[in-house]
């Protein structure tokens, strides 16, 4: 085999190994990025629901049962008046 050709093959192999290492690093970073993004959105979208839940239950209790008709709305008005006192 020609020594010059052999040298070119060895350089090509070295460049391919460097490229493979860079691609592995990129893939690892992409996976971490995806995981962090998912965790971020879970924290931003799901966790606040736990803090809002007591307020939603208060509103639901103030509204009364839907089967009561308009009497549930008076309950909210009464609570608002009590709040202003």
mmCIF file of the N, C-alpha and C atoms, coordinates in Angstrom:
data_MODEL
# 
_entry.id   MODEL 
# 
loop_
_atom_site.group_PDB 
_atom_site.id 
_atom_site.type_symbol 
_atom_site.label_atom_id 
_atom_site.label_alt_id 
_atom_site.label_comp_id 
_atom_site.label_asym_id 
_atom_site.label_entity_id 
_atom_site.label_seq_id 
_atom_site.pdbx_PDB_ins_code 
_atom_site.Cartn_x 
_atom_site.Cartn_y 
_atom_site.Cartn_z 
_atom_site.occupancy 
_atom_site.B_iso_or_equiv 
_atom_site.pdbx_formal_charge 
_atom_site.auth_seq_id 
_atom_site.auth_comp_id 
_atom_site.auth_asym_id 
_atom_site.auth_atom_id 
_atom_site.pdbx_PDB_model_num 
ATOM 1   N N  . UNK A 1 1  ? 0.849   -1.169 0.000  1.00 0.00 ? 1  UNK A N  1 
ATOM 2   C CA . UNK A 1 1  ? 0.000   0.000  0.000  1.00 0.00 ? 1  UNK A CA 1 
ATOM 3   C C  . UNK A 1 1  ? 0.900   1.240  0.000  1.00 0.00 ? 1  UNK A C  1 
ATOM 4   N N  . UNK A 1 2  ? 0.473   2.212  -0.720 1.00 0.00 ? 2  UNK A N  1 
ATOM 5   C CA . UNK A 1 2  ? 1.216   3.458  -0.829 1.00 0.00 ? 2  UNK A CA 1 
ATOM 6   C C  . UNK A 1 2  ? 1.274   4.155  0.527  1.00 0.00 ? 2  UNK A C  1 
ATOM 7   N N  . UNK A 1 3  ? 2.439   4.625  0.981  1.00 0.00 ? 3  UNK A N  1 
ATOM 8   C CA . UNK A 1 3  ? 2.546   5.273  2.294  1.00 0.00 ? 3  UNK A CA 1 
ATOM 9   C C  . UNK A 1 3  ? 1.694   6.543  2.395  1.00 0.00 ? 3  UNK A C  1 
ATOM 10  N N  . UNK A 1 4  ? 1.581   7.270  1.300  1.00 0.00 ? 4  UNK A N  1 
ATOM 11  C CA . UNK A 1 4  ? 0.769   8.489  1.326  1.00 0.00 ? 4  UNK A CA 1 
ATOM 12  C C  . UNK A 1 4  ? -0.710  8.162  1.509  1.00 0.00 ? 4  UNK A C  1 
ATOM 13  N N  . UNK A 1 5  ? -1.150  7.096  0.828  1.00 0.00 ? 5  UNK A N  1 
ATOM 14  C CA . UNK A 1 5  ? -2.545  6.667  0.954  1.00 0.00 ? 5  UNK A CA 1 
ATOM 15  C C  . UNK A 1 5  ? -2.835  6.161  2.367  1.00 0.00 ? 5  UNK A C  1 
ATOM 16  N N  . UNK A 1 6  ? -1.846  5.434  2.917  1.00 0.00 ? 6  UNK A N  1 
ATOM 17  C CA . UNK A 1 6  ? -1.999  4.935  4.284  1.00 0.00 ? 6  UNK A CA 1 
ATOM 18  C C  . UNK A 1 6  ? -2.126  6.101  5.269  1.00 0.00 ? 6  UNK A C  1 
ATOM 19  N N  . UNK A 1 7  ? -1.312  7.140  5.067  1.00 0.00 ? 7  UNK A N  1 
ATOM 20  C CA . UNK A 1 7  ? -1.364  8.313  5.922  1.00 0.00 ? 7  UNK A CA 1 
ATOM 21  C C  . UNK A 1 7  ? -2.734  8.985  5.819  1.00 0.00 ? 7  UNK A C  1 
ATOM 22  N N  . UNK A 1 8  ? -3.296  9.077  4.619  1.00 0.00 ? 8  UNK A N  1 
ATOM 23  C CA . UNK A 1 8  ? -4.610  9.666  4.421  1.00 0.00 ? 8  UNK A CA 1 
ATOM 24  C C  . UNK A 1 8  ? -5.699  8.861  5.126  1.00 0.00 ? 8  UNK A C  1 
ATOM 25  N N  . UNK A 1 9  ? -5.591  7.531  5.057  1.00 0.00 ? 9  UNK A N  1 
ATOM 26  C CA . UNK A 1 9  ? -6.566  6.675  5.752  1.00 0.00 ? 9  UNK A CA 1 
ATOM 27  C C  . UNK A 1 9  ? -6.503  6.876  7.264  1.00 0.00 ? 9  UNK A C  1 
ATOM 28  N N  . UNK A 1 10 ? -5.281  6.982  7.793  1.00 0.00 ? 10 UNK A N  1 
ATOM 29  C CA . UNK A 1 10 ? -5.126  7.178  9.235  1.00 0.00 ? 10 UNK A CA 1 
ATOM 30  C C  . UNK A 1 10 ? -5.690  8.539  9.659  1.00 0.00 ? 10 UNK A C  1 
ATOM 31  N N  . UNK A 1 11 ? -5.458  9.577  8.863  1.00 0.00 ? 11 UNK A N  1 
ATOM 32  C CA . UNK A 1 11 ? -6.028  10.893 9.162  1.00 0.00 ? 11 UNK A CA 1 
ATOM 33  C C  . UNK A 1 11 ? -7.556  10.856 9.093  1.00 0.00 ? 11 UNK A C  1 
ATOM 34  N N  . UNK A 1 12 ? -8.041  10.134 8.095  1.00 0.00 ? 12 UNK A N  1 
ATOM 35  C CA . UNK A 1 12 ? -9.491  10.007 7.957  1.00 0.00 ? 12 UNK A CA 1 
ATOM 36  C C  . UNK A 1 12 ? -10.085 9.283  9.168  1.00 0.00 ? 12 UNK A C  1 
ATOM 37  N N  . UNK A 1 13 ? -9.419  8.250  9.630  1.00 0.00 ? 13 UNK A N  1 
ATOM 38  C CA . UNK A 1 13 ? -9.878  7.521  10.810 1.00 0.00 ? 13 UNK A CA 1 
ATOM 39  C C  . UNK A 1 13 ? -9.865  8.422  12.046 1.00 0.00 ? 13 UNK A C  1 
ATOM 40  N N  . UNK A 1 14 ? -8.806  9.215  12.188 1.00 0.00 ? 14 UNK A N  1 
ATOM 41  C CA . UNK A 1 14 ? -8.714  10.123 13.330 1.00 0.00 ? 14 UNK A CA 1 
ATOM 42  C C  . UNK A 1 14 ? -9.836  11.164 13.297 1.00 0.00 ? 14 UNK A C  1 
ATOM 43  N N  . UNK A 1 15 ? -10.104 11.730 12.131 1.00 0.00 ? 15 UNK A N  1 
ATOM 44  C CA . UNK A 1 15 ? -11.176 12.720 12.002 1.00 0.00 ? 15 UNK A CA 1 
ATOM 45  C C  . UNK A 1 15 ? -12.526 12.075 12.280 1.00 0.00 ? 15 UNK A C  1 
ATOM 46  N N  . UNK A 1 16 ? -12.724 10.834 11.830 1.00 0.00 ? 16 UNK A N  1 
ATOM 47  C CA . UNK A 1 16 ? -13.987 10.135 12.069 1.00 0.00 ? 16 UNK A CA 1 
ATOM 48  C C  . UNK A 1 16 ? -14.186 9.875  13.565 1.00 0.00 ? 16 UNK A C  1 
ATOM 49  N N  . UNK A 1 17 ? -13.107 9.526  14.277 1.00 0.00 ? 17 UNK A N  1 
ATOM 50  C CA . UNK A 1 17 ? -13.215 9.294  15.719 1.00 0.00 ? 17 UNK A CA 1 
ATOM 51  C C  . UNK A 1 17 ? -13.534 10.596 16.462 1.00 0.00 ? 17 UNK A C  1 
ATOM 52  N N  . UNK A 1 18 ? -12.893 11.684 16.065 1.00 0.00 ? 18 UNK A N  1 
ATOM 53  C CA . UNK A 1 18 ? -13.197 12.974 16.688 1.00 0.00 ? 18 UNK A CA 1 
ATOM 54  C C  . UNK A 1 18 ? -14.650 13.370 16.429 1.00 0.00 ? 18 UNK A C  1 
ATOM 55  N N  . UNK A 1 19 ? -15.094 13.159 15.201 1.00 0.00 ? 19 UNK A N  1 
ATOM 56  C CA . UNK A 1 19 ? -16.472 13.472 14.837 1.00 0.00 ? 19 UNK A CA 1 
ATOM 57  C C  . UNK A 1 19 ? -17.445 12.635 15.655 1.00 0.00 ? 19 UNK A C  1 
ATOM 58  N N  . UNK A 1 20 ? -17.143 11.372 15.838 1.00 0.00 ? 20 UNK A N  1 
ATOM 59  C CA . UNK A 1 20 ? -18.006 10.486 16.616 1.00 0.00 ? 20 UNK A CA 1 
ATOM 60  C C  . UNK A 1 20 ? -18.091 10.958 18.069 1.00 0.00 ? 20 UNK A C  1 
ATOM 61  N N  . UNK A 1 21 ? -16.953 11.375 18.636 1.00 0.00 ? 21 UNK A N  1 
ATOM 62  C CA . UNK A 1 21 ? -16.962 11.868 20.014 1.00 0.00 ? 21 UNK A CA 1 
ATOM 63  C C  . UNK A 1 21 ? -17.800 13.139 20.128 1.00 0.00 ? 21 UNK A C  1 
ATOM 64  N N  . UNK A 1 22 ? -17.688 14.049 19.162 1.00 0.00 ? 22 UNK A N  1 
ATOM 65  C CA . UNK A 1 22 ? -18.502 15.265 19.180 1.00 0.00 ? 22 UNK A CA 1 
ATOM 66  C C  . UNK A 1 22 ? -19.984 14.947 19.065 1.00 0.00 ? 22 UNK A C  1 
ATOM 67  N N  . UNK A 1 23 ? -20.328 14.008 18.197 1.00 0.00 ? 23 UNK A N  1 
ATOM 68  C CA . UNK A 1 23 ? -21.732 13.641 18.025 1.00 0.00 ? 23 UNK A CA 1 
ATOM 69  C C  . UNK A 1 23 ? -22.305 12.995 19.285 1.00 0.00 ? 23 UNK A C  1 
ATOM 70  N N  . UNK A 1 24 ? -21.517 12.176 19.963 1.00 0.00 ? 24 UNK A N  1 
ATOM 71  C CA . UNK A 1 24 ? -21.979 11.575 21.211 1.00 0.00 ? 24 UNK A CA 1 
ATOM 72  C C  . UNK A 1 24 ? -22.239 12.648 22.259 1.00 0.00 ? 24 UNK A C  1 
ATOM 73  N N  . UNK A 1 25 ? -21.345 13.636 22.334 1.00 0.00 ? 25 UNK A N  1 
ATOM 74  C CA . UNK A 1 25 ? -21.543 14.730 23.272 1.00 0.00 ? 25 UNK A CA 1 
ATOM 75  C C  . UNK A 1 25 ? -22.792 15.537 22.944 1.00 0.00 ? 25 UNK A C  1 
ATOM 76  N N  . UNK A 1 26 ? -23.027 15.791 21.676 1.00 0.00 ? 26 UNK A N  1 
ATOM 77  C CA . UNK A 1 26 ? -24.223 16.522 21.258 1.00 0.00 ? 26 UNK A CA 1 
ATOM 78  C C  . UNK A 1 26 ? -25.486 15.751 21.622 1.00 0.00 ? 26 UNK A C  1 
ATOM 79  N N  . UNK A 1 27 ? -25.458 14.437 21.413 1.00 0.00 ? 27 UNK A N  1 
ATOM 80  C CA . UNK A 1 27 ? -26.622 13.619 21.726 1.00 0.00 ? 27 UNK A CA 1 
ATOM 81  C C  . UNK A 1 27 ? -26.899 13.608 23.228 1.00 0.00 ? 27 UNK A C  1 
ATOM 82  N N  . UNK A 1 28 ? -25.831 13.528 24.026 1.00 0.00 ? 28 UNK A N  1 
ATOM 83  C CA . UNK A 1 28 ? -25.994 13.555 25.480 1.00 0.00 ? 28 UNK A CA 1 
ATOM 84  C C  . UNK A 1 28 ? -26.581 14.884 25.934 1.00 0.00 ? 28 UNK A C  1 
ATOM 85  N N  . UNK A 1 29 ? -26.066 15.979 25.390 1.00 0.00 ? 29 UNK A N  1 
ATOM 86  C CA . UNK A 1 29 ? -26.587 17.303 25.755 1.00 0.00 ? 29 UNK A CA 1 
ATOM 87  C C  . UNK A 1 29 ? -28.036 17.462 25.322 1.00 0.00 ? 29 UNK A C  1 
ATOM 88  N N  . UNK A 1 30 ? -28.385 16.924 24.171 1.00 0.00 ? 30 UNK A N  1 
ATOM 89  C CA . UNK A 1 30 ? -29.771 17.010 23.700 1.00 0.00 ? 30 UNK A CA 1 
ATOM 90  C C  . UNK A 1 30 ? -30.708 16.235 24.632 1.00 0.00 ? 30 UNK A C  1 
ATOM 91  N N  . UNK A 1 31 ? -30.284 15.096 25.105 1.00 0.00 ? 31 UNK A N  1 
ATOM 92  C CA . UNK A 1 31 ? -31.118 14.322 26.041 1.00 0.00 ? 31 UNK A CA 1 
ATOM 93  C C  . UNK A 1 31 ? -31.312 15.069 27.354 1.00 0.00 ? 31 UNK A C  1 
ATOM 94  N N  . UNK A 1 32 ? -30.221 15.645 27.881 1.00 0.00 ? 32 UNK A N  1 
ATOM 95  C CA . UNK A 1 32 ? -30.337 16.422 29.112 1.00 0.00 ? 32 UNK A CA 1 
ATOM 96  C C  . UNK A 1 32 ? -31.237 17.626 28.905 1.00 0.00 ? 32 UNK A C  1 
ATOM 97  N N  . UNK A 1 33 ? -31.099 18.265 27.770 1.00 0.00 ? 33 UNK A N  1 
ATOM 98  C CA . UNK A 1 33 ? -31.931 19.426 27.475 1.00 0.00 ? 33 UNK A CA 1 
ATOM 99  C C  . UNK A 1 33 ? -33.407 19.051 27.437 1.00 0.00 ? 33 UNK A C  1 
ATOM 100 N N  . UNK A 1 34 ? -33.721 17.931 26.824 1.00 0.00 ? 34 UNK A N  1 
ATOM 101 C CA . UNK A 1 34 ? -35.107 17.465 26.764 1.00 0.00 ? 34 UNK A CA 1 
ATOM 102 C C  . UNK A 1 34 ? -35.633 17.162 28.166 1.00 0.00 ? 34 UNK A C  1 
ATOM 103 N N  . UNK A 1 35 ? -34.828 16.492 28.966 1.00 0.00 ? 35 UNK A N  1 
ATOM 104 C CA . UNK A 1 35 ? -35.253 16.149 30.325 1.00 0.00 ? 35 UNK A CA 1 
ATOM 105 C C  . UNK A 1 35 ? -35.488 17.409 31.157 1.00 0.00 ? 35 UNK A C  1 
ATOM 106 N N  . UNK A 1 36 ? -34.593 18.369 31.052 1.00 0.00 ? 36 UNK A N  1 
ATOM 107 C CA . UNK A 1 36 ? -34.739 19.607 31.819 1.00 0.00 ? 36 UNK A CA 1 
ATOM 108 C C  . UNK A 1 36 ? -35.954 20.387 31.341 1.00 0.00 ? 36 UNK A C  1 
ATOM 109 N N  . UNK A 1 37 ? -36.207 20.385 30.036 1.00 0.00 ? 37 UNK A N  1 
ATOM 110 C CA . UNK A 1 37 ? -37.376 21.079 29.504 1.00 0.00 ? 37 UNK A CA 1 
ATOM 111 C C  . UNK A 1 37 ? -38.666 20.448 30.029 1.00 0.00 ? 37 UNK A C  1 
ATOM 112 N N  . UNK A 1 38 ? -38.730 19.132 30.047 1.00 0.00 ? 38 UNK A N  1 
ATOM 113 C CA . UNK A 1 38 ? -39.920 18.445 30.556 1.00 0.00 ? 38 UNK A CA 1 
ATOM 114 C C  . UNK A 1 38 ? -40.123 18.761 32.032 1.00 0.00 ? 38 UNK A C  1 
ATOM 115 N N  . UNK A 1 39 ? -39.048 18.710 32.805 1.00 0.00 ? 39 UNK A N  1 
ATOM 116 C CA . UNK A 1 39 ? -39.152 19.021 34.236 1.00 0.00 ? 39 UNK A CA 1 
ATOM 117 C C  . UNK A 1 39 ? -39.608 20.462 34.433 1.00 0.00 ? 39 UNK A C  1 
ATOM 118 N N  . UNK A 1 40 ? -39.077 21.371 33.637 1.00 0.00 ? 40 UNK A N  1 
ATOM 119 C CA . UNK A 1 40 ? -39.458 22.783 33.739 1.00 0.00 ? 40 UNK A CA 1 
ATOM 120 C C  . UNK A 1 40 ? -40.951 22.960 33.493 1.00 0.00 ? 40 UNK A C  1 
ATOM 121 N N  . UNK A 1 41 ? -41.468 22.352 32.420 1.00 0.00 ? 41 UNK A N  1 
ATOM 122 C CA . UNK A 1 41 ? -42.879 22.522 32.109 1.00 0.00 ? 41 UNK A CA 1 
ATOM 123 C C  . UNK A 1 41 ? -43.774 21.840 33.142 1.00 0.00 ? 41 UNK A C  1 
ATOM 124 N N  . UNK A 1 42 ? -43.329 20.742 33.703 1.00 0.00 ? 42 UNK A N  1 
ATOM 125 C CA . UNK A 1 42 ? -44.111 20.105 34.769 1.00 0.00 ? 42 UNK A CA 1 
ATOM 126 C C  . UNK A 1 42 ? -44.177 21.039 35.966 1.00 0.00 ? 42 UNK A C  1 
ATOM 127 N N  . UNK A 1 43 ? -43.055 21.652 36.305 1.00 0.00 ? 43 UNK A N  1 
ATOM 128 C CA . UNK A 1 43 ? -43.043 22.570 37.443 1.00 0.00 ? 43 UNK A CA 1 
ATOM 129 C C  . UNK A 1 43 ? -43.902 23.796 37.148 1.00 0.00 ? 43 UNK A C  1 
ATOM 130 N N  . UNK A 1 44 ? -43.796 24.324 35.946 1.00 0.00 ? 44 UNK A N  1 
ATOM 131 C CA . UNK A 1 44 ? -44.526 25.552 35.606 1.00 0.00 ? 44 UNK A CA 1 
ATOM 132 C C  . UNK A 1 44 ? -46.022 25.302 35.465 1.00 0.00 ? 44 UNK A C  1 
ATOM 133 N N  . UNK A 1 45 ? -46.425 24.168 34.927 1.00 0.00 ? 45 UNK A N  1 
ATOM 134 C CA . UNK A 1 45 ? -47.841 23.929 34.632 1.00 0.00 ? 45 UNK A CA 1 
ATOM 135 C C  . UNK A 1 45 ? -48.576 23.110 35.684 1.00 0.00 ? 45 UNK A C  1 
ATOM 136 N N  . UNK A 1 46 ? -47.924 22.156 36.303 1.00 0.00 ? 46 UNK A N  1 
ATOM 137 C CA . UNK A 1 46 ? -48.609 21.235 37.208 1.00 0.00 ? 46 UNK A CA 1 
ATOM 138 C C  . UNK A 1 46 ? -48.541 21.701 38.661 1.00 0.00 ? 46 UNK A C  1 
ATOM 139 N N  . UNK A 1 47 ? -47.383 22.119 39.120 1.00 0.00 ? 47 UNK A N  1 
ATOM 140 C CA . UNK A 1 47 ? -47.213 22.482 40.524 1.00 0.00 ? 47 UNK A CA 1 
ATOM 141 C C  . UNK A 1 47 ? -48.139 23.629 40.939 1.00 0.00 ? 47 UNK A C  1 
ATOM 142 N N  . UNK A 1 48 ? -48.327 24.679 40.126 1.00 0.00 ? 48 UNK A N  1 
ATOM 143 C CA . UNK A 1 48 ? -49.245 25.742 40.560 1.00 0.00 ? 48 UNK A CA 1 
ATOM 144 C C  . UNK A 1 48 ? -50.669 25.255 40.806 1.00 0.00 ? 48 UNK A C  1 
ATOM 145 N N  . UNK A 1 49 ? -51.066 24.177 40.186 1.00 0.00 ? 49 UNK A N  1 
ATOM 146 C CA . UNK A 1 49 ? -52.406 23.651 40.419 1.00 0.00 ? 49 UNK A CA 1 
ATOM 147 C C  . UNK A 1 49 ? -52.599 23.235 41.879 1.00 0.00 ? 49 UNK A C  1 
ATOM 148 N N  . UNK A 1 50 ? -51.538 22.774 42.519 1.00 0.00 ? 50 UNK A N  1 
ATOM 149 C CA . UNK A 1 50 ? -51.639 22.387 43.926 1.00 0.00 ? 50 UNK A CA 1 
ATOM 150 C C  . UNK A 1 50 ? -51.833 23.610 44.817 1.00 0.00 ? 50 UNK A C  1 
ATOM 151 N N  . UNK A 1 51 ? -51.275 24.744 44.411 1.00 0.00 ? 51 UNK A N  1 
ATOM 152 C CA . UNK A 1 51 ? -51.447 25.962 45.195 1.00 0.00 ? 51 UNK A CA 1 
ATOM 153 C C  . UNK A 1 51 ? -52.792 26.622 44.912 1.00 0.00 ? 51 UNK A C  1 
ATOM 154 N N  . UNK A 1 52 ? -53.322 26.425 43.728 1.00 0.00 ? 52 UNK A N  1 
ATOM 155 C CA . UNK A 1 52 ? -54.589 27.026 43.344 1.00 0.00 ? 52 UNK A CA 1 
ATOM 156 C C  . UNK A 1 52 ? -55.773 26.191 43.842 1.00 0.00 ? 52 UNK A C  1 
ATOM 157 N N  . UNK A 1 53 ? -55.545 24.928 44.122 1.00 0.00 ? 53 UNK A N  1 
ATOM 158 C CA . UNK A 1 53 ? -56.623 24.018 44.497 1.00 0.00 ? 53 UNK A CA 1 
ATOM 159 C C  . UNK A 1 53 ? -57.455 24.520 45.673 1.00 0.00 ? 53 UNK A C  1 
ATOM 160 N N  . UNK A 1 54 ? -56.874 25.029 46.763 1.00 0.00 ? 54 UNK A N  1 
ATOM 161 C CA . UNK A 1 54 ? -57.730 25.517 47.869 1.00 0.00 ? 54 UNK A CA 1 
ATOM 162 C C  . UNK A 1 54 ? -58.648 26.651 47.425 1.00 0.00 ? 54 UNK A C  1 
ATOM 163 N N  . UNK A 1 55 ? -58.150 27.534 46.571 1.00 0.00 ? 55 UNK A N  1 
ATOM 164 C CA . UNK A 1 55 ? -58.986 28.630 46.091 1.00 0.00 ? 55 UNK A CA 1 
ATOM 165 C C  . UNK A 1 55 ? -60.103 28.119 45.193 1.00 0.00 ? 55 UNK A C  1 
ATOM 166 N N  . UNK A 1 56 ? -59.793 27.123 44.377 1.00 0.00 ? 56 UNK A N  1 
ATOM 167 C CA . UNK A 1 56 ? -60.825 26.550 43.521 1.00 0.00 ? 56 UNK A CA 1 
ATOM 168 C C  . UNK A 1 56 ? -61.904 25.858 44.347 1.00 0.00 ? 56 UNK A C  1 
ATOM 169 N N  . UNK A 1 57 ? -61.496 25.205 45.419 1.00 0.00 ? 57 UNK A N  1 
ATOM 170 C CA . UNK A 1 57 ? -62.479 24.555 46.280 1.00 0.00 ? 57 UNK A CA 1 
ATOM 171 C C  . UNK A 1 57 ? -63.357 25.587 46.983 1.00 0.00 ? 57 UNK A C  1 
ATOM 172 N N  . UNK A 1 58 ? -62.780 26.728 47.360 1.00 0.00 ? 58 UNK A N  1 
ATOM 173 C CA . UNK A 1 58 ? -63.584 27.793 47.965 1.00 0.00 ? 58 UNK A CA 1 
ATOM 174 C C  . UNK A 1 58 ? -64.610 28.317 46.970 1.00 0.00 ? 58 UNK A C  1 
ATOM 175 N N  . UNK A 1 59 ? -64.180 28.520 45.742 1.00 0.00 ? 59 UNK A N  1 
ATOM 176 C CA . UNK A 1 59 ? -65.097 29.026 44.719 1.00 0.00 ? 59 UNK A CA 1 
ATOM 177 C C  . UNK A 1 59 ? -66.186 28.004 44.449 1.00 0.00 ? 59 UNK A C  1 
ATOM 178 N N  . UNK A 1 60 ? -65.796 26.731 44.369 1.00 0.00 ? 60 UNK A N  1 
ATOM 179 C CA . UNK A 1 60 ? -66.793 25.688 44.146 1.00 0.00 ? 60 UNK A CA 1 
ATOM 180 C C  . UNK A 1 60 ? -67.785 25.621 45.298 1.00 0.00 ? 60 UNK A C  1 
ATOM 181 N N  . UNK A 1 61 ? -67.302 25.779 46.530 1.00 0.00 ? 61 UNK A N  1 
ATOM 182 C CA . UNK A 1 61 ? -68.188 25.772 47.680 1.00 0.00 ? 61 UNK A CA 1 
ATOM 183 C C  . UNK A 1 61 ? -69.091 26.998 47.698 1.00 0.00 ? 61 UNK A C  1 
ATOM 184 N N  . UNK A 1 62 ? -68.569 28.122 47.252 1.00 0.00 ? 62 UNK A N  1 
ATOM 185 C CA . UNK A 1 62 ? -69.362 29.350 47.227 1.00 0.00 ? 62 UNK A CA 1 
ATOM 186 C C  . UNK A 1 62 ? -70.430 29.283 46.146 1.00 0.00 ? 62 UNK A C  1 
ATOM 187 N N  . UNK A 1 63 ? -70.135 28.617 45.068 1.00 0.00 ? 63 UNK A N  1 
ATOM 188 C CA . UNK A 1 63 ? -71.091 28.514 43.970 1.00 0.00 ? 63 UNK A CA 1 
ATOM 189 C C  . UNK A 1 63 ? -72.230 27.566 44.334 1.00 0.00 ? 63 UNK A C  1 
ATOM 190 N N  . UNK A 1 64 ? -72.002 26.693 45.260 1.00 0.00 ? 64 UNK A N  1 
ATOM 191 C CA . UNK A 1 64 ? -73.033 25.725 45.621 1.00 0.00 ? 64 UNK A CA 1 
ATOM 192 C C  . UNK A 1 64 ? -73.097 24.618 44.583 1.00 0.00 ? 64 UNK A C  1 
ATOM 193 N N  . UNK A 1 65 ? -74.037 23.739 44.740 1.00 0.00 ? 65 UNK A N  1 
ATOM 194 C CA . UNK A 1 65 ? -74.229 22.657 43.777 1.00 0.00 ? 65 UNK A CA 1 
ATOM 195 C C  . UNK A 1 65 ? -74.926 23.196 42.546 1.00 0.00 ? 65 UNK A C  1 
ATOM 196 N N  . UNK A 1 66 ? -74.568 22.718 41.375 1.00 0.00 ? 66 UNK A N  1 
ATOM 197 C CA . UNK A 1 66 ? -75.221 23.197 40.167 1.00 0.00 ? 66 UNK A CA 1 
ATOM 198 C C  . UNK A 1 66 ? -76.710 22.891 40.148 1.00 0.00 ? 66 UNK A C  1 
ATOM 199 N N  . UNK A 1 67 ? -77.139 21.889 40.863 1.00 0.00 ? 67 UNK A N  1 
ATOM 200 C CA . UNK A 1 67 ? -78.542 21.512 40.872 1.00 0.00 ? 67 UNK A CA 1 
ATOM 201 C C  . UNK A 1 67 ? -79.413 22.456 41.697 1.00 0.00 ? 67 UNK A C  1 
ATOM 202 N N  . UNK A 1 68 ? -78.810 23.369 42.435 1.00 0.00 ? 68 UNK A N  1 
ATOM 203 C CA . UNK A 1 68 ? -79.584 24.270 43.273 1.00 0.00 ? 68 UNK A CA 1 
ATOM 204 C C  . UNK A 1 68 ? -80.134 25.459 42.501 1.00 0.00 ? 68 UNK A C  1 
ATOM 205 N N  . UNK A 1 69 ? -79.816 25.587 41.264 1.00 0.00 ? 69 UNK A N  1 
ATOM 206 C CA . UNK A 1 69 ? -80.314 26.715 40.480 1.00 0.00 ? 69 UNK A CA 1 
ATOM 207 C C  . UNK A 1 69 ? -79.559 27.981 40.804 1.00 0.00 ? 69 UNK A C  1 
ATOM 208 N N  . UNK A 1 70 ? -80.269 29.088 40.922 1.00 0.00 ? 70 UNK A N  1 
ATOM 209 C CA . UNK A 1 70 ? -79.612 30.376 41.137 1.00 0.00 ? 70 UNK A CA 1 
ATOM 210 C C  . UNK A 1 70 ? -79.327 30.658 42.605 1.00 0.00 ? 70 UNK A C  1 
ATOM 211 N N  . UNK A 1 71 ? -79.734 29.771 43.497 1.00 0.00 ? 71 UNK A N  1 
ATOM 212 C CA . UNK A 1 71 ? -79.496 30.028 44.919 1.00 0.00 ? 71 UNK A CA 1 
ATOM 213 C C  . UNK A 1 71 ? -78.017 29.988 45.255 1.00 0.00 ? 71 UNK A C  1 
ATOM 214 N N  . UNK A 1 72 ? -77.217 29.296 44.461 1.00 0.00 ? 72 UNK A N  1 
ATOM 215 C CA . UNK A 1 72 ? -75.774 29.254 44.707 1.00 0.00 ? 72 UNK A CA 1 
ATOM 216 C C  . UNK A 1 72 ? -75.130 30.594 44.447 1.00 0.00 ? 72 UNK A C  1 
ATOM 217 N N  . UNK A 1 73 ? -75.620 31.360 43.490 1.00 0.00 ? 73 UNK A N  1 
ATOM 218 C CA . UNK A 1 73 ? -75.062 32.665 43.191 1.00 0.00 ? 73 UNK A CA 1 
ATOM 219 C C  . UNK A 1 73 ? -75.265 33.643 44.323 1.00 0.00 ? 73 UNK A C  1 
ATOM 220 N N  . UNK A 1 74 ? -76.370 33.544 45.034 1.00 0.00 ? 74 UNK A N  1 
ATOM 221 C CA . UNK A 1 74 ? -76.612 34.412 46.178 1.00 0.00 ? 74 UNK A CA 1 
ATOM 222 C C  . UNK A 1 74 ? -75.606 34.173 47.280 1.00 0.00 ? 74 UNK A C  1 
ATOM 223 N N  . UNK A 1 75 ? -75.104 32.951 47.359 1.00 0.00 ? 75 UNK A N  1 
ATOM 224 C CA . UNK A 1 75 ? -74.112 32.601 48.346 1.00 0.00 ? 75 UNK A CA 1 
ATOM 225 C C  . UNK A 1 75 ? -72.831 33.400 48.109 1.00 0.00 ? 75 UNK A C  1 
ATOM 226 N N  . UNK A 1 76 ? -72.424 33.575 46.882 1.00 0.00 ? 76 UNK A N  1 
ATOM 227 C CA . UNK A 1 76 ? -71.238 34.357 46.567 1.00 0.00 ? 76 UNK A CA 1 
ATOM 228 C C  . UNK A 1 76 ? -71.459 35.815 46.958 1.00 0.00 ? 76 UNK A C  1 
ATOM 229 N N  . UNK A 1 77 ? -72.632 36.339 46.637 1.00 0.00 ? 77 UNK A N  1 
ATOM 230 C CA . UNK A 1 77 ? -72.934 37.724 46.969 1.00 0.00 ? 77 UNK A CA 1 
ATOM 231 C C  . UNK A 1 77 ? -72.904 37.927 48.484 1.00 0.00 ? 77 UNK A C  1 
ATOM 232 N N  . UNK A 1 78 ? -73.435 36.981 49.211 1.00 0.00 ? 78 UNK A N  1 
ATOM 233 C CA . UNK A 1 78 ? -73.445 37.066 50.670 1.00 0.00 ? 78 UNK A CA 1 
ATOM 234 C C  . UNK A 1 78 ? -72.021 37.025 51.209 1.00 0.00 ? 78 UNK A C  1 
ATOM 235 N N  . UNK A 1 79 ? -71.188 36.178 50.670 1.00 0.00 ? 79 UNK A N  1 
ATOM 236 C CA . UNK A 1 79 ? -69.799 36.099 51.128 1.00 0.00 ? 79 UNK A CA 1 
ATOM 237 C C  . UNK A 1 79 ? -69.066 37.388 50.806 1.00 0.00 ? 79 UNK A C  1 
ATOM 238 N N  . UNK A 1 80 ? -69.361 37.974 49.677 1.00 0.00 ? 80 UNK A N  1 
ATOM 239 C CA . UNK A 1 80 ? -68.723 39.246 49.306 1.00 0.00 ? 80 UNK A CA 1 
ATOM 240 C C  . UNK A 1 80 ? -69.134 40.342 50.286 1.00 0.00 ? 80 UNK A C  1 
ATOM 241 N N  . UNK A 1 81 ? -70.386 40.383 50.669 1.00 0.00 ? 81 UNK A N  1 
ATOM 242 C CA . UNK A 1 81 ? -70.847 41.375 51.649 1.00 0.00 ? 81 UNK A CA 1 
ATOM 243 C C  . UNK A 1 81 ? -70.186 41.140 53.006 1.00 0.00 ? 81 UNK A C  1 
ATOM 244 N N  . UNK A 1 82 ? -70.058 39.886 53.406 1.00 0.00 ? 82 UNK A N  1 
ATOM 245 C CA . UNK A 1 82 ? -69.403 39.556 54.674 1.00 0.00 ? 82 UNK A CA 1 
ATOM 246 C C  . UNK A 1 82 ? -67.936 39.955 54.638 1.00 0.00 ? 82 UNK A C  1 
ATOM 247 N N  . UNK A 1 83 ? -67.329 39.854 53.487 1.00 0.00 ? 83 UNK A N  1 
ATOM 248 C CA . UNK A 1 83 ? -65.927 40.227 53.347 1.00 0.00 ? 83 UNK A CA 1 
ATOM 249 C C  . UNK A 1 83 ? -65.745 41.728 53.513 1.00 0.00 ? 83 UNK A C  1 
ATOM 250 N N  . UNK A 1 84 ? -66.699 42.504 53.040 1.00 0.00 ? 84 UNK A N  1 
ATOM 251 C CA . UNK A 1 84 ? -66.609 43.964 53.125 1.00 0.00 ? 84 UNK A CA 1 
ATOM 252 C C  . UNK A 1 84 ? -66.867 44.483 54.525 1.00 0.00 ? 84 UNK A C  1 
ATOM 253 N N  . UNK A 1 85 ? -67.497 43.702 55.384 1.00 0.00 ? 85 UNK A N  1 
ATOM 254 C CA . UNK A 1 85 ? -67.808 44.153 56.756 1.00 0.00 ? 85 UNK A CA 1 
ATOM 255 C C  . UNK A 1 85 ? -66.583 44.229 57.607 1.00 0.00 ? 85 UNK A C  1 
# 
